Amino acid sequence: MSQLGTFVWGIADALRGPYKPHQYGDVILPMTILRRLDALLGPTRDGVAKVIDDSTSVEVAAARIKQQFGLHFFNTSQWTLAKLLGDPDGLADNLVNYINGFSKNIDVFAEFKFDATIADLADKDRLLVVVQEFAKVDLSPSAIDNAAMGDLFEELIRKFADASNETAGEHFTPRDAIRLMVDLLFAGDSDALAGDGVVRTVYDPTVGTGGMLSVAEDRLLQMNPKARLRLYGQEINPQSYAIAKSDMIVKGQDAENIKRGDTLTDDLFSGTTFDYCLSNPPYGVDWKTAQAKVKQEVEDLGEASRFHAGLPAVSDGQMLFLSHLVSKMRPVKDGGARAGIVLNGSPLFNGG
């Protein structure tokens, strides 16, 4: 994995000069996602095209594609990365056409504002070399499985965070730490580890790039290959959301269960509780910007509010996330829930 990550990172060498290191992610991350989707579509491209041609609507085509090929997405354009290289003069327009050909649930390129990036790459005479290099990378499932693909995303995110002098913990939680959390979360829950057709739900309100959800799914399947974990998450950062959603798509999960928005001001899973909750909420972050909406929720909903136990100091955003997570745990009368949360000591001493 380190070699593959280094190779993909090495493509950034082509960006040196016109781009600063902190801008590399705007190019490398969406191109990595595109290459993965491109590889996933390859074996079924002709069959999918026929289904689309024979279907009376996009909705019918999507249902048939899912049933026949197990794909939760498709592309209606004629292009692949390899084909794009056959028309270098029209590369920018054709690449935009390719991206716009994805089914509506693939909204990740819009979140990356990738149309503008393509135009900028073309203007700086870097688009062709970037597409050429990515076309060489084998990101098919036979070459790199879902877990390794998640590791690649995490490695790239870490490198871009370092290049930007940003705090790595704001972007990802180390996989070893997540594996420990997941093992603790599943420990003693024997029903989830045995039997046929077991279905559990796991939720991360600060999902980031989806690392916690991915590790939880992989770990449960190791314990019980017949079990199924439904993954849910919400993320405020557009790039992190785009990566997490892409990861869910390639894993065959319902991508609609990954949503973008501010968890504190807008609970996009309102009224839903889960078997497991995992989260690494931001440290040392206040909730001034969320203050008006949070207080309005408490006033409007009272005991039904996520924060009915009381509001912490405005400086203690962690405690507010903790209150949110407690509200998302399945009640004991419905089977109960367990949560694994990465916190520093602040909520223990400041929460009252």
Buried (B, 14 or more C-beta within 10 A) or exposed (E): BEEBBEEBBEBBEBBEEEBEBEBBBBBBBBBBBBBBBBBBBEEBBEEBBEBBEEBEEEEEBBEBBBEEBEBBBBBBBEBBBEEBBEEEEEBBEBBBBBBEBBBEBBBBBEBBEBBEBBBBBBEEEBBBBBBBBBBEBEBBBEEBEBBBBBBBBBBBBBBBBEBBEEEBEBBBBBBEBBBEBBEEBBEEBEEBBEEEEBEBBBBBBBBBBBBBBBBBBBBBBEEBEEBBBBBBBBBBBBBBBBBBBBBBBBBEBEBEBBBBEBBBBBBBBEEEBBBBBBBBBEBEBEBEEBBEBBEEBBEEEEEEBBBBBEBBEEBBBBBBBBBBBBBBBBEEEEEEBBBBBBBEEBBEEEBE
